[in-house]
Amino acid sequence: MLAAAIVGAVTNAPTAAARAPERQDIIDGEIEDGTYTGTIHIHGGFTFPLNGGDAFFLSAIDGEAELVAAGGAITGSWTYTGTGNGGFSSLGVDATSESVYDGAGTFGGTATAARVLGTNNVTSTASFQGTSQTISDSQAIDELLENVLAGCGQVVGTFTLRINQEIEAQIPGASSFIRGTVALYSEPQTDDAAELGRRAAEIEALADGDFGSRVVLAADLLIDIERLQAEINATSSCPSTKEYFNQLTNVAARVLADVLNELDAIAAEDPAEAARLTADFFYPLVRLGTSTGAMGSGAVGGRGADLMDTARAQAQAAVDQLLEDDDFTRIGVLASLSAQMGWNITVGDISDSDAANTFGSDG
């Protein structure tokens, strides 16, 4: 049962990936004419309950790509390789699964609706109670490149893999979080930039429920991206805070939305815990969003206004709860953040700036 489940699920895995004659100071969803080279990444996995335990499978797939935009049409090519592993252990029964991936294909579609096309090949071996089963399979790939941020000599985006829906439909109780990203540039991508892209892809594919780890890892990645941005600002014709920040923008938008949703769900069960978590995580979370253009006045991709409004409302609800709990240290943190962001939240009858001065915290 387990061997069939693991091999059957992982034999449907994925795909995808950056030169523009002139850089544009506009980040939007339309890819400007040019040739872009860079990287494609597919990371993530799935879990499902089985015989009183949890089975899991994780994959890491990375490759190179070149996308060409000309006259509104998209062409190009990509290749990738990767590995995956999984297992299950319960009641003295152990099983493992190992997979090897390779894929190749092209880009197609238009400048406003680019697609990732090609073939994914996988060989998976599941071992169970001293026996093993190996299955090789190939699948066609045809995925829309979504959340595209193009301009400033770059193209970044994500693609949703149909395997997620297939796994969850075929395996009772399964949760699948396999996600694809591309980071492409009109100038040769440095090793540092490629590593930043890989780390962004890994954060993008972390399980949604683990929001604490996602916030911490994304905040750490932002520091390294800022360091790289500072090095290139002196010679880059791309405006500051745009060129490499955008490979983190989609990650930040997803993390923001997921964390806000999860805090809302926690608040329904335990308002005091949700308020404490909001105060503890909001400063790095909001900085991540505003610095990368995922939220705020300079937001790109069309999601920033809603995220900002939701964050402000959640901060106000948290302050109201913390006031009931007499947690003035955390109130000071959120009041200071509100004053910085112009949210104008109130602490009872006190303004955010007065509360920040009274309760003393700068985040």
Secondary structure, DSSP 8 states (H G I E B T S, - for coil): -HHHHHHHHHTT--------SS--S--BSS--SEEEEEEEEEEEEEEEEETTEEEEEEEEEEEEEEEEEETTEEEEEEEEEEEEEEEEEETTEEEEEEEEEEEEEEEEEETTEEEEEEEEEEEEEEEETTEEEEEEEEEEEEEE-EEEEEETTEEEEEEE-HHHHHHHHHSTT-EE--EEEEEEESS---HHHHHHHHHHHHHHTS-TT-HHHHHHHHHHHHHHHHHHHHHHTTT-SS-TTTTTTHHHHHHHHHHHHHHHHHHHHHHHH-HHHHHHHHHHHHHHHHHHHHHHTSSSTT--TT-HHHHHHHHHHHHHHHHHHHHHTT-HHHHHHHHHHHHHHT---EETTEEHHHHHHHHT---
